[in-house]
Amino acid sequence: MERLSAPLSGASIMFGGNIPRDQGNLLLEADEATALTAAHPEAGQILRPILGSSEFINGITRYCLWITDQQAELAYSIPEVRQRLGRVRTYRLNGSARGRAGLDTPYKFERTIIGNSHTIIIPSVSSERRAYLPVGLLTADVRVSNLALALYDAPLWNLALIASRLHLVWIATICGKLKTDFRYSNTMGWNTFPLAKLTEQNKADLTRCAETILLAREAHFPATIADLYDPEAMPEDLRRAHEENDEVLERIYIGRRFRNDTERLEKLFELYTKMTSKKAAA
């Protein structure tokens, strides 16, 4: 199967998360962050929540040191932070040539990318037991680690696509697995996903579906994604929200609900063949 450099569907581009290359020194557990800000309140300026796949799914709180060039002097003035940055520099010094490129800025992640308004997070590994792929909406101050994938400032209808049964059966067929878990890939899974042509009304309808899913989750706070998508304990209102999302999306494809996953895949591969043929011709 062809690996496309951008989504075949015309949806937003999905990126890998931020890479620290720090041997853990730019990352803090919740209690470490609390202790740091208790001793040095100014450190709050250089701390951000950070989520990978496990943190998002299981509701785990972690933080990272997120330091701009303008904040470097402040960072080095805090002894605990200065020590961490020294260890980052040593680690990079003894690493690969690529890692040594960040010797002068040990306070920075090797790869950084953030949104302006919001981020859609997609775990790179998740259980095959769930009826839907986990996906979530984060505020702009939350960072996504390289252990997850992200859509930055993307329209919310993108979340509706990822949360659909259609997308799950595509990923289950196209992407690899880690043991029995789904291993999500932006190049193999997202970029190749054959999306039917969407009108502005379609996008508005899918945006509403995504909002309904998110609101249904909020109604069960502080339940985690792992709690909410337990196949034996999924709340009924959340299940209905996903059913409505599937109804709206599948009617865009064929004017009705698909009968089963086999029919879903047949339609997706039919569209994939047509869309890649057009791309090759162009």
Residue, then its C-alpha position, 0 to 999 in steps of 0.5 A: m500500500e502506498r504511503l502518502s505524505a499528506p492525508l489522501s482525504g484532504a483532512s488535517i495533517m497529523f504529526g508525531g508528538n514532541i521529542p525530548r531526547d532528555q533521558g527523562n530529565l525534562l519530564l516530571e511526575a505530578d508530585e515532582a512538579t508540585a514540590l518544584t513550584a512549592a520551593h520556587p513558585e516562578a517555576g510554574q512559568i516553565l511547566r506544562p502538562i504533557l500527555g502520551s498514550s498511557e497518560f491520556i488513556n489512563g488519566i495520568t498527570r505528568y509535566c514537562l519543562w517547556i522553556t523558551d529562549q527568553q525563559a532560559e535565564l529564569a530556568y538556570s536560576i532555579p537549582e533543581v532545573r539547572q541540575r536537570l538541564g546539566r544532565v540533559r546536556t551530558y546525555r546529548l553530548n554522549g549520544s548521536a550526532r543528531g542529539r549533539a545538535g541540541l547541546d546549546t539548548p538543553y532546555k528545549f525538546e529536540r522536536t517541538i510543535i504546538g497549536n495555537s488554540h487546541t490539540i486533538i490527541i491520538p494514542s499511538v497504541s491502544s487496546e483492540r478491545r475497545a469499540y472505538l479508537p480513543v481520541g481527545l481534545l486538549t487545550a493549547d497549553v497541554r503538550v503531546s509527547n512523542l508517545a502519541l500523535a496530534l492534530y494541531d488546531a484542526p477542525l473538530w470534524n477530524l475528531a469525529l472521523i477518528a472516533s468512528r467505527l469506519h476509521l477503527v476498521w480501517i486502522a485494524t486492517i491497515c496498521g500494525k499491532l503491538k502484541t494484540d493492541f492497535r498501533y496507530s500510524n499517521t502515515m499508514g492509517w490517517n494519510t491513507f484513510p479514504l474519506a468521502k467528499l464532505t460538504e460544509q453541512n457534512k462538516a458541521d454535522l460531524t462537528r456537532c457529533a464530536e461535541t456530543i461525544l466530548l460532552a458525554r464524556e464530561a458528564h462522567f468526570p473524572a472517569t478516564i478514557a480507559d473507564l469510559y471505553d471499557p466494552e463491558a461498562m461503556p456509559e449508554d449516553l456515550r455509546r449513543a453519541h458514537e452511534e449518532n456519529d457513525e450514523v451521520l458519517e456512514r450516510i455521507y458514504i452510502g446514504r445509510r448505515f453499513r450492514n457490517d465491517t466487511e461492507r465498510l472495508e469494501k467501500l473504503f478500499e473501493l474509494y482508496t483505489k479510486m483516489t490513489s488512481k486519480k492522484a497517480a494520474a495527476 
